[in-house]
Amino acid sequence: MADSPFVELREVTKRFGEGPLVLDRISISVGRGEFVSLIGPSGCGKSTLLRLIAGLTPLSNGTLTIAGASPHENPTDLAFVFQEPTLLPWLTAARNVELPQKLRGVPVAERSATRDRVLELVQLSERASAYPRQLSGGQKMRVSIARALSLSPKVLLLDEPFGALDEMTRERLNEELLAIREQQGWTAFFVTHSVAEAVFLSTRVVVMSAQPGRVHAEIPIDLPYPRTGETRLSRSYQDKVASVSRSLHAVS
């Protein structure tokens, strides 16, 4: 992890129009390759913060840089995975994955190679020709993640991507996501309402308070990688879950 921040937010404030503050003086410094989970009560601005990092909505005040530049200067360095897979129903899994590269004018041979590589990463090569209606919820989310990874992002933003899945599928995808991160090395910001998920995935958990959204606590997660089902059974993991839960209860 680099000594200097890779993603840095300084005194970031967000207000929509004349409405109340949504985010108030958010300051976070994140090193390259970190996995940061954002957790907090509904309405604390977690998803808004992701959209600011992505450059999808402007800051009201403060500064936000990625590798020293504004998100608008290097938009191809970022990829976003939303809560819903948002797949085009008339395209196969493979065509959905390669769509962002097609829209960017990437040559057919190059985008086909990338598509095949990321489908293999998310273990969906055998379902490449299936349409969304033929896929399970977990498989649809894998396609959505593969689509984001096809852009070779330096920063991956994930907004509750596993929230609608059953617990077993969710845990399996958590492990697969970390395995992909190990190979690709992107920096992640992950929004979740699950303390257990946040602790399992992260190098750090940021607990936010609401009305307006502020950073209440930053809790380092110093559990070793790779993390597996055995990690969830360990005392150190359970202690971290308890620590984050106490912090979250303080703002709920």
MARSE-623819 format. One record per atom (N, C-alpha, C, O): z, y, x; residue in one letter. Coordinates in steps of 0.02 Angstrom, whole numbers, padded with zeros to 5 digits, always signed. Each point is the difference from the previous one (the first is absolute). Layout:
<nodes>
ZYXA...
</nodes>
This chain:
<nodes>
+00000-00059+00042M+00000+00059-00042M+00000+00062+00045M+00038+00004+00048M-00080+00044-00063A-00006+00060+00040A+00063+00042-00005A+00035+00000-00051A-00019+00037+00107D+00058+00043-00001D-00011+00060-00047D+00046+00019-00037D-00105+00010+00039S-00015+00057-00043S-00018-00024-00070S-00029-00054-00007S+00045+00093-00045P-00015-00022-00069P-00075-00008-00011P-00040+00040+00023P+00022-00093-00058F-00069-00010-00020F-00014+00035-00066F-00052+00033-00008F+00098-00041-00040V-00003+00036-00063V+00062+00044-00004V+00056-00025+00008V-00066+00089-00020E+00058+00045-00001E-00004+00047-00060E-00050+00034-00011E+00104-00033-00028L+00008+00046-00056L+00057+00047+00018L+00055-00022+00017L-00069+00086-00022R+00051+00050+00015R+00009+00047-00060R-00045+00037-00018R+00104-00040-00011E+00019+00045-00054E-00053+00001-00056E-00017+00052-00027E-00008-00112+00010V-00053-00005-00050V+00028+00011-00070V+00049-00033-00020V-00080+00078-00016T+00020+00017-00068T-00060-00007-00046T-00056+00018+00020T+00067-00043-00081K-00054-00006-00048K+00023+00023-00068K+00052-00020-00026K-00093+00064-00003R+00010+00023-00068R-00069+00001-00034R-00049+00023+00030R+00045-00047-00091F-00063+00001-00037F-00001+00062-00045F+00039+00005-00048F-00083+00042+00065G-00005+00061-00040G+00065+00039+00001G+00029+00012+00052G-00008+00008-00111E+00062+00037-00007E+00059-00045-00018E+00054+00025-00017E-00065-00089+00021G+00053-00048-00018G+00055-00003+00052G-00003+00035+00051G+00053-00076-00064P+00056-00008+00047P-00021-00034+00064P-00053-00033+00002P+00093+00039+00050L-00013-00035+00062L-00001-00075-00011L+00044-00028-00033L-00095-00005+00060V-00003-00074-00001V+00029-00028+00065V+00038-00048-00002V-00056+00079+00057L+00027-00019+00066L+00027+00061+00034L-00030+00054-00002L+00088-00061+00034D+00033+00058+00030D+00017-00014+00073D+00044-00040+00015D-00079+00073+00029R+00014+00000+00072R+00007-00071+00029R+00051-00019+00028R-00104-00020-00037I-00002-00068+00026I-00021+00002+00074I-00053+00025+00017I+00095-00052+00025S-00015-00005+00072S+00008-00072+00022S+00055-00028-00003S-00110-00002+00025I+00001-00070+00024I-00046-00004+00061I-00056+00027-00002I+00078-00060+00054S-00042-00013+00059S-00008-00075+00008S+00049-00037+00003S-00111+00015+00001V-00015-00072+00000V-00042-00017+00061V-00051+00032+00013V+00072-00082+00024G-00037-00022+00059G-00059-00045-00019G-00002-00029-00054G-00045+00025+00100R-00058-00043-00011R+00023-00073-00009R+00039-00025+00040R-00065-00007-00092G+00016-00070-00012G+00062-00012-00040G+00017-00058-00013G+00018+00111-00008E+00059-00010-00042E-00020-00021-00070E-00056+00012-00023E+00103-00044-00011F-00008-00018-00070F+00058+00034-00037F+00057-00022+00005F-00073+00075-00042V+00052+00040-00033V-00005-00011-00076V-00053+00012-00029V+00108-00034-00001S+00002-00006-00073S+00036+00060-00030S+00051+00023+00027S-00077+00002-00082L+00030+00054-00038L+00029-00028-00064L-00035-00033-00039L+00100+00045+00029I+00033-00028-00058I+00045+00054-00030I+00027+00042+00036I-00020-00043-00101G+00042+00049-00033G-00010-00004-00075G-00043-00037-00024G+00082+00075-00015P-00006-00002-00073P-00067+00026-00024P-00033+00038+00036P+00013-00058-00096S-00062+00025-00029S+00002+00076-00003S+00051+00030-00017S-00107+00001+00035G-00004+00073-00001G+00021+00034+00064G+00004+00061+00002G+00008-00100+00051C+00021+00031+00063C-00059+00022+00043C+00010+00030+00053C-00071-00046-00075G-00059+00025+00036G-00028-00047+00052G-00037+00022+00044G+00053-00086-00048K-00025-00048+00050K-00076-00003+00000K-00032+00005+00052K+00002-00013-00111S-00073-00005-00004S-00033+00067+00017S-00053+00001+00031S+00085+00054-00050T-00026+00066+00019T-00002+00007+00075T-00047+00028+00028T+00099-00053+00006L+00002+00004+00073L-00057-00039+00031L-00030+00023+00048L+00015-00082-00075L-00057-00038+00026L-00065+00039-00008L-00041+00000+00045L+00033+00032-00103R-00062+00038-00012R-00006+00059+00047R-00055+00020+00019R+00112+00010+00000L-00002+00054+00049L-00022-00026+00068L-00042+00030+00033L+00070-00087-00013I-00019-00030+00064I-00075-00018+00001I-00033+00007+00051I+00009-00030-00108A-00071-00018-00006A-00047+00060-00003A-00060-00008+00007A+00088+00067-00017G-00041+00059-00007G-00032+00006-00069G-00047+00038-00009G+00073-00076-00040L-00028+00002-00067L+00025+00059-00041L-00029+00018-00051L+00084+00011+00072T+00027+00060-00033T+00028+00045+00054T+00027-00025+00050T-00032+00091-00058P+00022+00046+00054P+00076+00010+00001P+00034-00007-00050P-00009+00023+00109L+00069+00020+00007L+00011+00068-00032L-00046+00041-00003L+00106-00029-00021S+00018+00068-00021S+00026+00039+00060S-00016+00059+00008S+00057-00092+00033N+00026+00030+00061N+00012-00055+00051N+00002-00059-00017N+00007+00079+00080G+00013-00047+00052G-00062-00023+00036G-00055+00024-00014G+00063-00071+00060T-00057-00027+00037T+00002-00076+00000T+00053-00031-00002T-00113+00001+00005L-00007-00073+00002L-00057-00016+00047L-00057+00022-00011L+00071-00061+00062T-00052-00018+00048T-00001-00075+00013T+00052-00033-00002T-00112+00008+00017I-00010-00069+00021I-00036+00003+00067I-00056+00024+00004I+00089-00050+00048A-00027+00005+00068A-00016+00073+00016A-00050+00015+00033A+00093+00030-00056G-00007+00071+00016G-00049+00039-00043G-00008+00060+00010G-00025-00093-00057A-00050+00033-00041A+00017-00006-00074A+00038-00044-00020A-00066+00089-00020S+00008-00004-00073S-00035-00062-00027S-00050-00021+00029S+00076-00010-00083P-00035-00057-00031P-00072+00016-00018P-00042-00044+00000P+00028+00107-00016H-00069+00019-00019H-00048-00003+00059H-00060-00006-00009H+00087+00011+00070E-00044+00000+00059E-00025-00069+00018E-00054-00007+00028E+00093-00045-00044N-00020-00069+00015N+00013-00045-00060N+00041-00046+00004N-00075+00058-00060P+00014-00039-00060P-00015-00074+00006P+00029-00040-00036P-00073+00022+00082T-00017-00071+00008T+00055-00039+00035T-00003-00061+00004T+00054+00096+00021D+00056-00035+00033D+00048-00029-00050D+00046-00037+00019D-00054+00054-00084L+00048-00020-00051L-00032-00046-00052L-00060+00005-00014L+00101-00051-00013A-00022-00041-00056A+00059-00005-00049A+00058-00001+00021A-00074-00003-00086F+00050+00002-00052F-00006-00063-00043F-00055-00018-00022F+00111-00015+00010V+00002-00057-00046V+00045+00020-00058V+00059+00014+00008V-00089-00011-00067F+00036+00024-00059F+00037-00057-00035F-00007-00059+00016F+00048+00079-00065Q+00041-00049-00037Q-00044-00050-00037Q+00016-00059-00003Q-00071+00082-00025E-00049-00044-00033E-00058-00012+00048E-00019+00045+00037E-00010-00105-00037P-00053-00015+00047P-00063+00044-00008P-00036+00010+00048P+00024+00016-00109T-00058+00044-00014T-00066-00028+00027T-00039+00035+00032T+00027-00099-00046L-00063-00032+00020L-00053+00013-00053L+00015+00006-00059L-00077-00001+00082L-00056+00007-00047L-00016-00068-00029L-00018-00046+00037L+00023+00037-00103P-00006-00066-00030P-00068-00032+00006P-00007-00061-00004P-00045+00102+00015W-00068-00028+00003W-00020-00019+00072W-00056-00022+00012W+00102+00031+00036L-00013-00019+00069L+00043-00059+00020L+00057-00006-00023L-00083-00037+00065T+00040-00055+00026T+00054+00027+00047T+00000+00059+00018T+00045-00104+00001A+00052+00020+00048A-00032+00027+00064A+00022+00051+00026A-00072-00085-00002A-00034+00021+00062A-00031+00070-00008A+00007+00042+00045A-00040-00030-00101R-00032+00065-00011R+00051+00055-00009R-00012+00056+00022R+00068-00071-00054N+00053+00049-00006N+00027+00019+00069N+00013+00059+00013N-00005-00108+00030V+00028+00013+00067V-00047+00045+00040V+00023+00045+00035V-00087-00058-00039E-00046+00037+00043E-00022+00067-00030E-00037+00038+00033E+00059-00023-00094L-00023+00061-00033L+00016+00064+00039L-00045+00042+00007L+00106-00032+00020P+00012+00063+00037P-00046+00009+00059P-00023+00056+00013P+00009-00109+00023Q-00046+00005+00057Q-00072+00014-00024Q-00037+00037+00032Q+00018-00067-00088K-00066+00013-00027K-00008+00074-00019K-00052+00030+00014K+00104-00002-00044L-00002+00070-00019L-00003+00047+00061L-00024+00056-00005L+00049-00080+00061R-00003+00039+00061R-00064-00011+00040R-00009+00030+00053R-00035-00072-00080G-00064-00010+00033G+00002-00047+00059G-00044+00002+00043G+00095-00045-00039V+00004-00048+00055V-00056-00052-00008V-00010-00025-00056V-00025+00008+00109P-00055-00048-00005P+00023-00067-00029P+00058-00019+00007P-00104-00015-00040V+00016-00062-00037V+00032-00052+00045V+00051-00030-00018V-00079+00018+00077A+00026-00052+00044A+00072+00015+00022A+00041-00045+00003A-00028+00108+00012E+00067+00019+00023E+00051-00006-00056E+00055-00026+00010E-00073+00049-00069R+00049-00003-00055R+00010-00072-00024R+00054-00017-00024R-00105-00025+00029S+00007-00070-00018S+00048-00036+00047S+00042-00040-00021S-00048+00055+00085A+00045-00030+00050A+00072+00022-00012A+00046-00040+00004A-00037+00104-00018T+00067+00026-00013T+00028-00031-00063T+00059-00020-00001T-00099+00016-00051R+00021-00030-00064R+00024-00072+00011R+00054-00018-00024R-00093-00021+00060D+00019-00070+00012D+00065-00005+00040D+00041-00043-00012D-00033+00089+00060R+00059-00002+00043R+00064+00016-00040R+00050-00034+00006R-00054+00086-00048V+00062+00019-00036V+00014-00048-00058V+00059-00010-00017V-00110-00020-00013L+00013-00051-00050L+00035-00061+00030L+00042-00031-00031L-00061+00016+00093E+00034-00055+00035E+00072+00020+00015E+00045-00042-00005E-00034+00104+00024L+00068+00024+00014L+00046-00009-00060L+00058-00019+00008L-00084+00035-00068V+00042-00005-00060V-00007-00069-00034V+00022-00010-00056V-00053-00037+00092Q-00006-00070-00023Q-00037-00006-00067Q+00021-00036-00045Q-00077+00072+00040L-00039-00003-00061L-00074-00016+00013L-00042+00012-00043L+00027-00038+00101S-00070-00015+00015S-00032-00045-00052S-00058+00008-00018S+00096-00057-00007E-00027-00048-00048E-00010+00031-00070E-00031-00031-00043E+00059+00090+00032R-00007+00033-00066R-00044+00061+00004R+00000+00042-00045R-00039-00036+00098A-00041+00060+00010A-00050+00012-00056A-00014+00058-00016A-00011-00111-00014S-00051+00008-00053S+00030+00004-00070S-00037+00005-00049S+00103-00006+00044A+00032+00003-00066A+00004+00073-00024A+00005+00046+00040A-00009-00038-00106Y+00008+00065-00031Y+00074+00013-00016Y+00039-00048-00005Y-00018+00111-00002P+00071+00014-00012P+00030-00040-00057P+00058-00020+00004P-00096+00009-00057R+00028-00037-00057R+00016-00072+00017R+00037-00034-00037R-00065+00010+00093Q+00012-00069+00021Q+00056-00006+00051Q+00014-00055+00025Q+00018+00110-00009L+00052+00001+00051L+00069+00010-00031L+00007+00032-00052L+00043-00060+00085S+00069+00011-00021S+00022+00070+00020S-00036+00035+00037S+00094-00014-00060G+00026+00066+00018G+00009+00007+00075G-00017+00052+00028G+00044-00103+00003G+00009+00002+00072G-00065+00003+00038G-00006+00034+00051G-00044-00071-00075Q-00066+00001+00033Q-00034+00068-00008Q-00032+00024+00047Q+00039+00006-00105K-00028+00067-00009K+00031+00050+00049K-00035+00042+00028K+00101-00047-00019M+00032+00045+00047M-00022-00014+00071M-00007+00047+00040M-00006-00110-00023R-00027-00016+00066R-00068+00034+00010R-00014+00026+00054R-00028-00027-00105V-00065+00032+00004V+00009+00075+00012V-00035+00030+00040V+00082+00000-00076S+00013+00071+00008S+00023+00017+00071S-00021+00050+00029S+00064-00092-00002I+00023+00010+00069I-00058-00010+00049I-00008+00039+00047I-00032-00090-00058A-00058-00012+00044A-00048+00059-00002A-00027+00019+00052A+00017+00010-00111R-00044+00058-00006R+00027+00058+00043R-00039+00034+00034R+00105-00023-00036A+00029+00053+00041A-00007-00016+00074A-00016+00045+00040A+00027-00107-00021L-00004-00020+00070L-00071+00003+00027L-00010+00005+00061L-00039-00008-00105S-00070+00003+00023S-00016+00066+00034S-00049+00006+00037S+00091+00045-00051L-00011+00066+00030L+00033+00006+00069L-00004+00053+00031L+00036-00107-00007S+00035+00001+00065S+00046+00060+00005S-00007+00040+00047S+00054-00033-00093P+00042+00061-00001P+00051+00000+00056P+00021-00052+00025P-00001+00112-00006K+00057+00009+00045K+00064+00007-00040K+00055-00016+00024K-00061+00040-00086V+00057+00007-00045V-00017-00034-00066V-00051+00015-00030V+00094-00060+00008L-00010-00034-00063L+00055+00022-00048L+00060-00006+00015L-00080+00032-00073L+00046+00025-00051L-00001-00048-00059L-00054-00015-00027L+00112-00009+00007L+00004-00050-00053L+00050+00023-00053L+00059+00010+00015L-00083-00002-00076D+00041+00026-00055D+00018-00057-00048D-00038-00014-00047D+00094-00018+00058E+00024-00056-00041E-00053-00052-00013E-00011-00019-00058E-00023-00006+00110P-00056-00045-00012P+00020-00067-00030P-00042-00033-00031P+00105+00012+00040F+00020-00067-00023F+00048+00003-00059F+00029-00050-00020F-00021+00109-00009G+00050+00010-00052G-00010-00042-00062G+00048-00018-00034G-00111+00002+00018A-00015-00037-00063A-00003-00075+00011A-00015-00037-00047A+00028+00013+00108L-00008-00070+00015L+00066-00038-00006L+00054+00030+00005L-00058-00095-00016D+00061-00041-00003D+00032-00003+00069D-00033+00013+00050D+00097-00030-00048E+00039+00004+00062E-00029-00045+00055E-00002+00021+00058E-00020-00081-00075M-00025-00046+00051M-00064+00027+00031M-00009-00002+00061M-00037+00027-00103T-00062+00028+00025T+00014+00062+00042T-00031+00010+00052T+00077+00031-00075R+00018+00061+00035R+00026-00015+00070R-00020+00031+00048R+00065-00079-00043E+00028-00017+00065E-00053-00027+00047E-00001+00015+00060E-00045-00056-00087R-00053-00027+00042R-00046+00055+00026R-00020+00000+00058R+00003+00048-00102L-00043+00054+00020L+00035+00047+00049L-00032+00029+00044L+00097-00021-00050N+00038+00039+00049N-00009-00030+00070N-00014+00036+00048N+00021-00102-00043E-00008-00033+00064E-00071+00006+00026E-00011+00010+00060E-00038-00017-00104E-00070+00006+00021E-00016+00071+00023E-00038+00010+00048E+00066+00040-00082L-00012+00069+00019L+00026+00013+00071L-00033+00034+00039L+00092-00060-00024L+00028+00010+00067L-00041-00037+00053L-00007+00025+00056L-00020-00083-00074A-00043-00036+00047A-00063+00039+00016A-00023+00001+00057A-00005+00031-00108I-00061+00041+00011I+00018+00061+00042I-00038+00019+00046I+00095+00012-00060R+00022+00058+00039R+00007-00019+00074R-00017+00039+00044R+00043-00098-00032E+00009-00023+00069E-00067-00003+00037E-00004+00015+00059E-00048-00033-00095Q-00067-00005+00030Q-00033+00068+00007Q-00034+00013+00050Q+00044+00032-00099Q-00039+00062-00002Q+00038+00062+00025Q-00031+00047+00023Q+00097-00048-00028G+00040+00053+00031G+00002+00066-00036G+00020+00050+00031G-00040-00047-00095W+00003+00065-00035W+00073+00020-00014W+00046-00041+00002W-00039+00105-00016T+00064+00029-00021T+00001-00001-00076T-00050+00017-00031T+00106-00037+00001A+00002-00009-00073A+00053+00044-00032A+00055+00009+00026A-00073+00018-00085F+00047+00031-00046F-00004-00039-00065F-00054-00007-00029F+00111-00019+00007F+00001-00048-00055F+00051+00023-00052F+00059+00008+00015F-00083+00004-00076V+00044+00019-00055V+00020-00063-00039V-00043-00040-00018V+00107+00032+00005T+00024-00057-00039T+00064+00019-00036T+00035+00046+00021T-00020-00083-00075H+00065+00006-00033H+00046-00057+00019H+00057-00004-00022H-00082-00042+00065S+00038-00059+00019S+00034+00010+00067S-00034+00007+00051S+00100-00006-00050V+00036+00007+00063V-00014-00059+00045V-00011+00009+00060V+00011-00069-00088A-00013-00060+00041A-00068+00003+00033A-00007-00018+00059A-00044+00039-00096E-00067+00006+00028E-00002+00053+00055E-00030-00012+00052E+00060+00069-00065A+00001+00054+00050A+00031-00023+00065A-00027+00013+00054A+00083-00048-00058V+00034-00023+00061V-00042-00053+00035V-00005+00000+00062V-00024-00045-00100F-00039-00055+00031F-00059+00028+00040F-00015-00025+00054F-00019+00075-00080L-00061+00023+00030L+00010+00049+00057L-00040+00002+00047L+00092+00038-00050S+00001+00064+00035S+00033+00000+00069S+00042-00041+00016S-00064+00089+00025T+00038+00020+00059T+00051+00054-00019T+00049+00011+00035T-00062+00022-00092R+00045+00053-00023R-00008+00008-00075R-00055-00003-00027R+00111+00015-00007V-00002+00014-00072V+00024+00072-00011V+00053+00019+00024V-00094+00020-00059V+00019+00068-00017V+00022+00000-00073V-00039-00015-00045V+00102+00033+00034V+00028+00004-00068V-00005+00073-00023V+00024+00045+00033V-00055-00036-00091M-00012+00067-00026M+00043+00013-00062M+00013-00045-00040M+00009+00107+00033S+00034+00022-00060S-00049+00040-00042S-00053+00020+00024S+00070-00009-00087A-00047+00030-00047A+00021+00070-00023A+00057+00021+00009A-00108+00013-00038Q+00009+00064-00036Q+00032+00054+00042Q+00057+00020-00013Q-00092+00006+00064P-00064-00023+00027P+00009-00057+00050P+00057-00015+00021P-00112-00015-00001G+00003-00054+00049G+00020+00024+00069G-00030+00046+00027G+00081-00077+00000R+00023+00016+00068R+00014-00066+00036R+00010-00052-00031R-00009+00055+00098V+00020-00058+00039V+00076-00004+00000V+00034+00044+00026V-00008-00097-00057H+00073-00010-00002H+00024-00037+00062H+00053+00017+00027H-00091-00067-00006A+00020-00039+00059A-00060-00035+00030A-00048-00016-00035A+00051+00005+00101E-00049-00041+00035E+00038-00057+00033E+00043+00010+00043E-00060-00071-00063I+00037-00059+00023I-00046-00044+00042I-00047-00029-00026I+00061+00024+00092P-00041-00043+00042P+00011-00074-00017P+00056-00021-00014P-00110-00017+00015I+00004-00072-00013I-00019-00035+00065I-00059-00007+00017I+00109-00015+00019D-00011-00027+00068D-00005-00076+00001D+00017-00032+00049D-00039+00003-00105L-00011-00072-00002L-00062-00018+00040L-00049+00037-00001L+00050-00093+00037P-00058-00018+00041P-00060-00021-00043P+00007-00026-00055P-00066+00039+00082Y-00063-00026-00028Y-00019-00061+00041Y+00019-00004+00059Y-00057-00044-00087P-00024-00003-00069P+00057-00016-00049P+00049-00033+00018P-00057+00057-00079R+00050-00013-00052R-00027-00052-00048R-00058+00003-00021R+00100-00050+00004T-00020-00057-00041T+00052-00012-00054T+00046+00040-00010T-00054-00095-00025G+00049-00019-00050G+00069-00008+00030G+00050+00013-00033G-00047-00034+00096E+00065-00007+00034E+00034+00067+00009E+00061+00005-00001E-00102+00047+00010T+00029+00068+00007T+00041+00018-00062T+00054+00028+00006T-00080-00045-00065R+00034+00018-00062R+00067-00036-00008R+00043+00022-00038R-00034-00077+00073L+00062-00038-00004L+00052+00022+00051L+00058-00023-00002L-00078+00066+00049S+00045+00018+00054S+00052+00051-00022S-00011+00040-00045S+00068-00041+00077R+00054+00046-00015R-00020+00072+00016R+00017+00047-00037R-00053-00038+00093S-00019+00068+00020S-00047+00031-00052S+00006+00060-00014S-00051-00100-00014Y-00044+00026-00052Y+00040+00019-00062Y-00009+00054-00028Y+00053-00097+00007Q+00041+00013-00059Q+00044+00062+00010Q+00012+00037-00048Q+00013-00028+00109D+00040+00060+00014D-00042+00063-00006D+00024+00051-00025D-00086-00054+00048K-00044+00059-00005K-00017+00014-00073K-00003+00058-00020K-00008-00110-00020V-00013+00009-00071V+00060+00035-00033V-00009+00045-00041V+00068-00067+00059A+00060+00031-00028A+00006+00073+00021A+00020+00042-00040A-00036-00027+00102S+00004+00068+00025S-00048+00047-00036S+00019+00055-00021S-00081-00078+00013V-00050+00041-00036V+00020+00007-00073V-00008+00053-00030V+00033-00106+00000S+00022+00002-00070S+00055+00051-00011S-00001+00037-00049S+00049-00035+00095R+00054+00050-00006R-00027+00071+00004R+00021+00044-00038R-00068-00034+00083S-00030+00067+00007S-00039+00019-00063S+00002+00057-00022S-00038-00106-00005L-00039+00013-00061L+00045+00014-00059L-00015+00045-00040L+00070-00082+00033H+00046+00011-00055H+00031+00070+00003H+00019+00028-00052H-00014-00001+00112A+00030+00067+00008A-00044+00055-00029A+00025+00055-00015A-00090-00069+00006V-00045+00052-00026V-00026-00018-00070V-00038+00038-00029V+00058-00095+00003S-00025-00022-00066S+00045+00022-00056S-00013-00014-00059S
</nodes>
